Amino acid sequence: MVKFKERADEYIWQKYRIEVEHLCAMRNGEKQTYEKLFYHVPKRKSAGGGH
């Protein structure tokens, strides 16, 4: 996939003169991945409603 992205970026630059910028999700300075988000166990509120 990385090689494909490099080739696609080069093609887009050569044909359209547009530079591709690759972004990623960040939270608290840490890169978020599919695995981290998928396997995340949310913290739940107490059953008593906080009383």
PDB file of N, CA, C and O in Angstrom:
ATOM      1  N   MET A   1       0.824  -1.188   0.000  1.00  0.00           N
ATOM      2  CA  MET A   1       0.000   0.000   0.000  1.00  0.00           C
ATOM      3  C   MET A   1       0.871   1.257   0.000  1.00  0.00           C
ATOM      4  O   MET A   1       0.553   2.239  -0.670  1.00  0.00           O
ATOM      5  N   VAL A   2       1.957   1.219   0.745  1.00  0.00           N
ATOM      6  CA  VAL A   2       2.829   2.399   0.815  1.00  0.00           C
ATOM      7  C   VAL A   2       3.404   2.713  -0.562  1.00  0.00           C
ATOM      8  O   VAL A   2       3.436   3.874  -0.972  1.00  0.00           O
ATOM      9  N   LYS A   3       3.857   1.689  -1.276  1.00  0.00           N
ATOM     10  CA  LYS A   3       4.408   1.895  -2.622  1.00  0.00           C
ATOM     11  C   LYS A   3       3.353   2.461  -3.563  1.00  0.00           C
ATOM     12  O   LYS A   3       3.641   3.345  -4.370  1.00  0.00           O
ATOM     13  N   PHE A   4       2.126   1.946  -3.455  1.00  0.00           N
ATOM     14  CA  PHE A   4       1.043   2.450  -4.296  1.00  0.00           C
ATOM     15  C   PHE A   4       0.790   3.930  -4.024  1.00  0.00           C
ATOM     16  O   PHE A   4       0.634   4.723  -4.953  1.00  0.00           O
ATOM     17  N   LYS A   5       0.752   4.296  -2.744  1.00  0.00           N
ATOM     18  CA  LYS A   5       0.526   5.698  -2.391  1.00  0.00           C
ATOM     19  C   LYS A   5       1.640   6.581  -2.942  1.00  0.00           C
ATOM     20  O   LYS A   5       1.376   7.681  -3.427  1.00  0.00           O
ATOM     21  N   GLU A   6       2.871   6.112  -2.872  1.00  0.00           N
ATOM     22  CA  GLU A   6       3.989   6.886  -3.412  1.00  0.00           C
ATOM     23  C   GLU A   6       3.833   7.086  -4.916  1.00  0.00           C
ATOM     24  O   GLU A   6       4.035   8.185  -5.432  1.00  0.00           O
ATOM     25  N   ARG A   7       3.470   6.010  -5.611  1.00  0.00           N
ATOM     26  CA  ARG A   7       3.295   6.093  -7.071  1.00  0.00           C
ATOM     27  C   ARG A   7       2.116   6.992  -7.423  1.00  0.00           C
ATOM     28  O   ARG A   7       2.199   7.782  -8.364  1.00  0.00           O
ATOM     29  N   ALA A   8       1.022   6.879  -6.677  1.00  0.00           N
ATOM     30  CA  ALA A   8      -0.155   7.713  -6.938  1.00  0.00           C
ATOM     31  C   ALA A   8       0.169   9.186  -6.686  1.00  0.00           C
ATOM     32  O   ALA A   8      -0.233  10.053  -7.462  1.00  0.00           O
ATOM     33  N   ASP A   9       0.892   9.466  -5.608  1.00  0.00           N
ATOM     34  CA  ASP A   9       1.290  10.845  -5.307  1.00  0.00           C
ATOM     35  C   ASP A   9       2.127  11.421  -6.445  1.00  0.00           C
ATOM     36  O   ASP A   9       1.921  12.560  -6.864  1.00  0.00           O
ATOM     37  N   GLU A  10       3.062  10.635  -6.936  1.00  0.00           N
ATOM     38  CA  GLU A  10       3.925  11.075  -8.028  1.00  0.00           C
ATOM     39  C   GLU A  10       3.109  11.323  -9.294  1.00  0.00           C
ATOM     40  O   GLU A  10       3.331  12.318  -9.985  1.00  0.00           O
ATOM     41  N   TYR A  11       2.176  10.439  -9.603  1.00  0.00           N
ATOM     42  CA  TYR A  11       1.319  10.591 -10.776  1.00  0.00           C
ATOM     43  C   TYR A  11       0.500  11.875 -10.680  1.00  0.00           C
ATOM     44  O   TYR A  11       0.416  12.634 -11.646  1.00  0.00           O
ATOM     45  N   ILE A  12      -0.097  12.116  -9.532  1.00  0.00           N
ATOM     46  CA  ILE A  12      -0.914  13.319  -9.332  1.00  0.00           C
ATOM     47  C   ILE A  12      -0.063  14.571  -9.495  1.00  0.00           C
ATOM     48  O   ILE A  12      -0.505  15.558 -10.083  1.00  0.00           O
ATOM     49  N   TRP A  13       1.168  14.525  -8.970  1.00  0.00           N
ATOM     50  CA  TRP A  13       2.061  15.681  -9.104  1.00  0.00           C
ATOM     51  C   TRP A  13       2.428  15.920 -10.572  1.00  0.00           C
ATOM     52  O   TRP A  13       2.378  17.049 -11.059  1.00  0.00           O
ATOM     53  N   GLN A  14       2.799  14.832 -11.271  1.00  0.00           N
ATOM     54  CA  GLN A  14       3.217  14.957 -12.663  1.00  0.00           C
ATOM     55  C   GLN A  14       2.077  15.462 -13.559  1.00  0.00           C
ATOM     56  O   GLN A  14       2.294  16.304 -14.430  1.00  0.00           O
ATOM     57  N   LYS A  15       0.878  14.949 -13.341  1.00  0.00           N
ATOM     58  CA  LYS A  15      -0.242  15.274 -14.215  1.00  0.00           C
ATOM     59  C   LYS A  15      -0.922  16.601 -13.857  1.00  0.00           C
ATOM     60  O   LYS A  15      -1.264  17.382 -14.746  1.00  0.00           O
ATOM     61  N   TYR A  16      -1.118  16.858 -12.556  1.00  0.00           N
ATOM     62  CA  TYR A  16      -1.916  18.009 -12.135  1.00  0.00           C
ATOM     63  C   TYR A  16      -1.137  19.070 -11.344  1.00  0.00           C
ATOM     64  O   TYR A  16      -1.663  20.147 -11.061  1.00  0.00           O
ATOM     65  N   ARG A  17       0.113  18.764 -10.991  1.00  0.00           N
ATOM     66  CA  ARG A  17       0.933  19.666 -10.176  1.00  0.00           C
ATOM     67  C   ARG A  17       0.268  19.961  -8.831  1.00  0.00           C
ATOM     68  O   ARG A  17       0.302  21.089  -8.338  1.00  0.00           O
ATOM     69  N   ILE A  18      -0.335  18.926  -8.251  1.00  0.00           N
ATOM     70  CA  ILE A  18      -0.956  19.026  -6.933  1.00  0.00           C
ATOM     71  C   ILE A  18      -0.179  18.134  -5.982  1.00  0.00           C
ATOM     72  O   ILE A  18       0.014  16.949  -6.254  1.00  0.00           O
ATOM     73  N   GLU A  19       0.267  18.699  -4.870  1.00  0.00           N
ATOM     74  CA  GLU A  19       0.988  17.917  -3.869  1.00  0.00           C
ATOM     75  C   GLU A  19      -0.018  17.300  -2.890  1.00  0.00           C
ATOM     76  O   GLU A  19      -0.868  18.000  -2.338  1.00  0.00           O
ATOM     77  N   VAL A  20       0.085  16.010  -2.686  1.00  0.00           N
ATOM     78  CA  VAL A  20      -0.825  15.287  -1.808  1.00  0.00           C
ATOM     79  C   VAL A  20      -0.291  15.361  -0.378  1.00  0.00           C
ATOM     80  O   VAL A  20       0.894  15.131  -0.136  1.00  0.00           O
ATOM     81  N   GLU A  21      -1.177  15.682   0.565  1.00  0.00           N
ATOM     82  CA  GLU A  21      -0.816  15.725   1.975  1.00  0.00           C
ATOM     83  C   GLU A  21      -1.527  14.577   2.689  1.00  0.00           C
ATOM     84  O   GLU A  21      -2.747  14.445   2.591  1.00  0.00           O
ATOM     85  N   HIS A  22      -0.777  13.755   3.397  1.00  0.00           N
ATOM     86  CA  HIS A  22      -1.346  12.620   4.116  1.00  0.00           C
ATOM     87  C   HIS A  22      -1.550  13.012   5.576  1.00  0.00           C
ATOM     88  O   HIS A  22      -0.622  13.467   6.245  1.00  0.00           O
ATOM     89  N   LEU A  23      -2.775  12.830   6.056  1.00  0.00           N
ATOM     90  CA  LEU A  23      -3.129  13.189   7.420  1.00  0.00           C
ATOM     91  C   LEU A  23      -3.454  11.936   8.222  1.00  0.00           C
ATOM     92  O   LEU A  23      -3.775  10.891   7.654  1.00  0.00           O
ATOM     93  N   CYS A  24      -3.370  12.046   9.532  1.00  0.00           N
ATOM     94  CA  CYS A  24      -3.784  10.945  10.400  1.00  0.00           C
ATOM     95  C   CYS A  24      -4.431  11.534  11.646  1.00  0.00           C
ATOM     96  O   CYS A  24      -4.157  12.673  12.025  1.00  0.00           O
ATOM     97  N   ALA A  25      -5.276  10.759  12.265  1.00  0.00           N
ATOM     98  CA  ALA A  25      -5.977  11.215  13.469  1.00  0.00           C
ATOM     99  C   ALA A  25      -5.020  11.165  14.659  1.00  0.00           C
ATOM    100  O   ALA A  25      -4.288  10.194  14.845  1.00  0.00           O
ATOM    101  N   MET A  26      -5.040  12.232  15.457  1.00  0.00           N
ATOM    102  CA  MET A  26      -4.194  12.299  16.645  1.00  0.00           C
ATOM    103  C   MET A  26      -5.071  12.619  17.851  1.00  0.00           C
ATOM    104  O   MET A  26      -6.029  13.384  17.750  1.00  0.00           O
ATOM    105  N   ARG A  27      -4.730  12.023  18.994  1.00  0.00           N
ATOM    106  CA  ARG A  27      -5.414  12.330  20.251  1.00  0.00           C
ATOM    107  C   ARG A  27      -4.367  12.325  21.354  1.00  0.00           C
ATOM    108  O   ARG A  27      -3.662  11.335  21.544  1.00  0.00           O
ATOM    109  N   ASN A  28      -4.267  13.428  22.074  1.00  0.00           N
ATOM    110  CA  ASN A  28      -3.279  13.574  23.153  1.00  0.00           C
ATOM    111  C   ASN A  28      -1.866  13.277  22.665  1.00  0.00           C
ATOM    112  O   ASN A  28      -1.068  12.671  23.381  1.00  0.00           O
ATOM    113  N   GLY A  29      -1.563  13.707  21.447  1.00  0.00           N
ATOM    114  CA  GLY A  29      -0.232  13.511  20.892  1.00  0.00           C
ATOM    115  C   GLY A  29       0.066  12.100  20.436  1.00  0.00           C
ATOM    116  O   GLY A  29       1.212  11.790  20.106  1.00  0.00           O
ATOM    117  N   GLU A  30      -0.941  11.230  20.407  1.00  0.00           N
ATOM    118  CA  GLU A  30      -0.751   9.837  20.014  1.00  0.00           C
ATOM    119  C   GLU A  30      -1.549   9.550  18.748  1.00  0.00           C
ATOM    120  O   GLU A  30      -2.710   9.941  18.633  1.00  0.00           O
ATOM    121  N   LYS A  31      -0.914   8.861  17.799  1.00  0.00           N
ATOM    122  CA  LYS A  31      -1.572   8.506  16.548  1.00  0.00           C
ATOM    123  C   LYS A  31      -2.688   7.497  16.817  1.00  0.00           C
ATOM    124  O   LYS A  31      -2.475   6.495  17.500  1.00  0.00           O
ATOM    125  N   GLN A  32      -3.875   7.766  16.278  1.00  0.00           N
ATOM    126  CA  GLN A  32      -5.012   6.863  16.452  1.00  0.00           C
ATOM    127  C   GLN A  32      -5.063   5.889  15.274  1.00  0.00           C
ATOM    128  O   GLN A  32      -5.021   6.305  14.117  1.00  0.00           O
ATOM    129  N   THR A  33      -5.153   4.627  15.565  1.00  0.00           N
ATOM    130  CA  THR A  33      -5.242   3.608  14.522  1.00  0.00           C
ATOM    131  C   THR A  33      -6.589   2.911  14.618  1.00  0.00           C
ATOM    132  O   THR A  33      -7.297   3.037  15.617  1.00  0.00           O
ATOM    133  N   TYR A  34      -6.932   2.177  13.573  1.00  0.00           N
ATOM    134  CA  TYR A  34      -8.177   1.418  13.568  1.00  0.00           C
ATOM    135  C   TYR A  34      -8.222   0.465  14.753  1.00  0.00           C
ATOM    136  O   TYR A  34      -9.240   0.366  15.439  1.00  0.00           O
ATOM    137  N   GLU A  35      -7.119  -0.235  14.993  1.00  0.00           N
ATOM    138  CA  GLU A  35      -7.081  -1.217  16.077  1.00  0.00           C
ATOM    139  C   GLU A  35      -7.302  -0.566  17.438  1.00  0.00           C
ATOM    140  O   GLU A  35      -8.050  -1.090  18.263  1.00  0.00           O
ATOM    141  N   LYS A  36      -6.662   0.561  17.672  1.00  0.00           N
ATOM    142  CA  LYS A  36      -6.823   1.246  18.959  1.00  0.00           C
ATOM    143  C   LYS A  36      -8.260   1.690  19.170  1.00  0.00           C
ATOM    144  O   LYS A  36      -8.792   1.575  20.274  1.00  0.00           O
ATOM    145  N   LEU A  37      -8.896   2.200  18.113  1.00  0.00           N
ATOM    146  CA  LEU A  37     -10.271   2.662  18.247  1.00  0.00           C
ATOM    147  C   LEU A  37     -11.255   1.495  18.344  1.00  0.00           C
ATOM    148  O   LEU A  37     -12.217   1.556  19.110  1.00  0.00           O
ATOM    149  N   PHE A  38     -11.019   0.441  17.576  1.00  0.00           N
ATOM    150  CA  PHE A  38     -11.936  -0.699  17.549  1.00  0.00           C
ATOM    151  C   PHE A  38     -11.935  -1.448  18.876  1.00  0.00           C
ATOM    152  O   PHE A  38     -12.992  -1.840  19.372  1.00  0.00           O
ATOM    153  N   TYR A  39     -10.746  -1.649  19.453  1.00  0.00           N
ATOM    154  CA  TYR A  39     -10.637  -2.442  20.679  1.00  0.00           C
ATOM    155  C   TYR A  39     -10.723  -1.601  21.951  1.00  0.00           C
ATOM    156  O   TYR A  39     -10.519  -2.120  23.048  1.00  0.00           O
ATOM    157  N   HIS A  40     -11.019  -0.320  21.819  1.00  0.00           N
ATOM    158  CA  HIS A  40     -11.139   0.561  22.977  1.00  0.00           C
ATOM    159  C   HIS A  40     -12.370   0.176  23.804  1.00  0.00           C
ATOM    160  O   HIS A  40     -13.460   0.017  23.256  1.00  0.00           O
ATOM    161  N   VAL A  41     -12.198   0.028  25.113  1.00  0.00           N
ATOM    162  CA  VAL A  41     -13.314  -0.259  26.016  1.00  0.00           C
ATOM    163  C   VAL A  41     -13.681   1.051  26.702  1.00  0.00           C
ATOM    164  O   VAL A  41     -12.896   1.587  27.485  1.00  0.00           O
ATOM    165  N   PRO A  42     -14.884   1.571  26.406  1.00  0.00           N
ATOM    166  CA  PRO A  42     -15.276   2.856  27.002  1.00  0.00           C
ATOM    167  C   PRO A  42     -15.513   2.741  28.500  1.00  0.00           C
ATOM    168  O   PRO A  42     -15.926   1.694  28.996  1.00  0.00           O
ATOM    169  N   LYS A  43     -15.245   3.832  29.214  1.00  0.00           N
ATOM    170  CA  LYS A  43     -15.531   3.869  30.649  1.00  0.00           C
ATOM    171  C   LYS A  43     -17.012   4.166  30.813  1.00  0.00           C
ATOM    172  O   LYS A  43     -17.549   5.067  30.169  1.00  0.00           O
ATOM    173  N   ARG A  44     -17.664   3.405  31.675  1.00  0.00           N
ATOM    174  CA  ARG A  44     -19.101   3.562  31.864  1.00  0.00           C
ATOM    175  C   ARG A  44     -19.395   4.248  33.190  1.00  0.00           C
ATOM    176  O   ARG A  44     -18.642   4.119  34.155  1.00  0.00           O
ATOM    177  N   LYS A  45     -20.499   4.976  33.217  1.00  0.00           N
ATOM    178  CA  LYS A  45     -20.941   5.608  34.452  1.00  0.00           C
ATOM    179  C   LYS A  45     -21.517   4.547  35.367  1.00  0.00           C
ATOM    180  O   LYS A  45     -21.923   3.479  34.908  1.00  0.00           O
ATOM    181  N   SER A  46     -21.554   4.834  36.658  1.00  0.00           N
ATOM    182  CA  SER A  46     -22.105   3.869  37.608  1.00  0.00           C
ATOM    183  C   SER A  46     -23.597   3.684  37.372  1.00  0.00           C
ATOM    184  O   SER A  46     -24.257   4.586  36.857  1.00  0.00           O
ATOM    185  N   ALA A  47     -24.141   2.517  37.745  1.00  0.00           N
ATOM    186  CA  ALA A  47     -25.549   2.179  37.515  1.00  0.00           C
ATOM    187  C   ALA A  47     -26.474   3.060  38.339  1.00  0.00           C
ATOM    188  O   ALA A  47     -27.637   3.232  37.974  1.00  0.00           O
ATOM    189  N   GLY A  48     -25.993   3.615  39.427  1.00  0.00           N
ATOM    190  CA  GLY A  48     -26.820   4.436  40.305  1.00  0.00           C
ATOM    191  C   GLY A  48     -27.009   5.861  39.814  1.00  0.00           C
ATOM    192  O   GLY A  48     -27.660   6.660  40.487  1.00  0.00           O
ATOM    193  N   GLY A  49     -26.466   6.189  38.681  1.00  0.00           N
ATOM    194  CA  GLY A  49     -26.609   7.535  38.150  1.00  0.00           C
ATOM    195  C   GLY A  49     -25.738   8.553  38.854  1.00  0.00           C
ATOM    196  O   GLY A  49     -25.995   9.754  38.770  1.00  0.00           O
ATOM    197  N   GLY A  50     -24.688   8.080  39.564  1.00  0.00           N
ATOM    198  CA  GLY A  50     -23.750   8.988  40.209  1.00  0.00           C
ATOM    199  C   GLY A  50     -24.166   9.383  41.604  1.00  0.00           C
ATOM    200  O   GLY A  50     -23.564  10.290  42.178  1.00  0.00           O
ATOM    201  N   HIS A  51     -25.184   8.735  42.186  1.00  0.00           N
ATOM    202  CA  HIS A  51     -25.639   9.066  43.544  1.00  0.00           C
ATOM    203  C   HIS A  51     -24.889   8.272  44.570  1.00  0.00           C
ATOM    204  O   HIS A  51     -25.138   8.419  45.767  1.00  0.00           O
TER     205      HIS A  51
END
